[in-house]
Amino acid sequence: MSAPQFSVTRNPHPASPERRAEILADPGFGRYFTDHMVTIRWSEDQGWHDAAVVPYGPITLDPSSMVLHYGQEIFEGLKAYRQADGSIASFRPDANARRFQGSAQRLAMAELPEELFLASLSELLSVDSEWVPASGGEDSLYLRPFMIATEVGLGVRPSAEYLYMLIASPAGPYFAGGVQPMDVWLEREYTRAALGGTGTAKCGGNYAASLLPQAVGAQHGCAQVAYLDAEEHTWIDEMGSNNLFFVFRRPDGSTEVATPDLRGSVLAGITRDSMLTVAKDLGYEVTERRIAGSELIDGAADGSLLEVFGCGTAAVVTPIGTVKYSGGEVTVGDGQPGPVTLALREALTDVQRGVAADPHGWMTELVPAPASV
Ligand SMILES: *Cc1c(COP(=O)(O)O)cnc(C)c1O
């Protein structure tokens, strides 16, 4: 099957260059969207078809569209960065394409071929290239591919029709005033994902289920929630949208960089995977293992736990200063981002910004540099 060609319909009313500059000067996160979006449809009869770049705008859905009732929806999140030569590249987009297929499989949805996923990124970025911030800083264009079940009807079964879409939103540095530590709520009642459930899929439903514990955490002054496993309520899973890393000092004085292993409920973050590689490259001893919630609390209290951070595409690294839980709180180290956290963050963001060597070939060009005149 050959990949469908994309039709391109230009937005007749794009943002003015002045308005775009104003937005790019202070984009925040997920507040503004570019002038265009991608839509691709799938049906049992036609497979993937009608690939199009169209003006960004509302879509029309029949009220009985299956996504609105049974939540068949998946998404991805990745960033495009302007490189010094003017080209536009993304960080491991092939990994996002494969994970999107894995999520589709878990939710019994049609799987978008990797080439079509990557082509959708290139097509949108070519048309909206001026929305990709200048190179050098930590600004990026956040890309949000997603897919919904569009067959009409209330029968409970996999939809026979899907709509894939791609939208893009300029993103400023997550920590505008320098990397700041966050407080995390260690949630011991609600869980995020169970073995055999949808925890390994990037689906909206997981996020819907996390909003109540998120609100509980917020009541305790925490911006993030860390979850325990659903079976024993003992082992650390991850945060709602970030994987977790821990830096321990072992009794023999050596340092261990540890993250929970992928045992069937943790979402396999691409930042997590890259962080494991970068940490090894920097010479740290790295382990993927079960980590008990008590190791976090006791380790922070007795000083054997030196640093904790979350990692994901949006913030890259989120240092954790204080862990709160029902009945107490502990501060990790001195509560400030630790040296290992900062070293790993810098090593990864330097590759993404295109200012460091890329020995693993992670950066993928999606739009070539404009031809020099
Ligand atoms: C997306 C996501 C992450 C982070 O994945 P990255 O690929 O690093 O952005 C972690 N946990 C959950 C639940 C997620 O949805």
The ligand as an ORCA input file, in Angstrom:
! r2SCAN-3c Opt
* xyz 0 1
  C       3.728     10.685     27.740
  C       3.861     10.119     29.100
  C       5.095     10.035     29.770
  C       6.370     10.608     29.217
  O       6.709     10.093     27.958
  P       7.739     10.855     27.021
  O       7.798     10.036     25.792
  O       9.019     10.932     27.726
  O       7.164     12.225     26.796
  C       5.122      9.436     31.020
  N       4.007      8.960     31.588
  C       2.807      9.018     30.979
  C       1.624      8.451     31.661
  C       2.696      9.599     29.716
  O       1.497      9.668     29.136
*
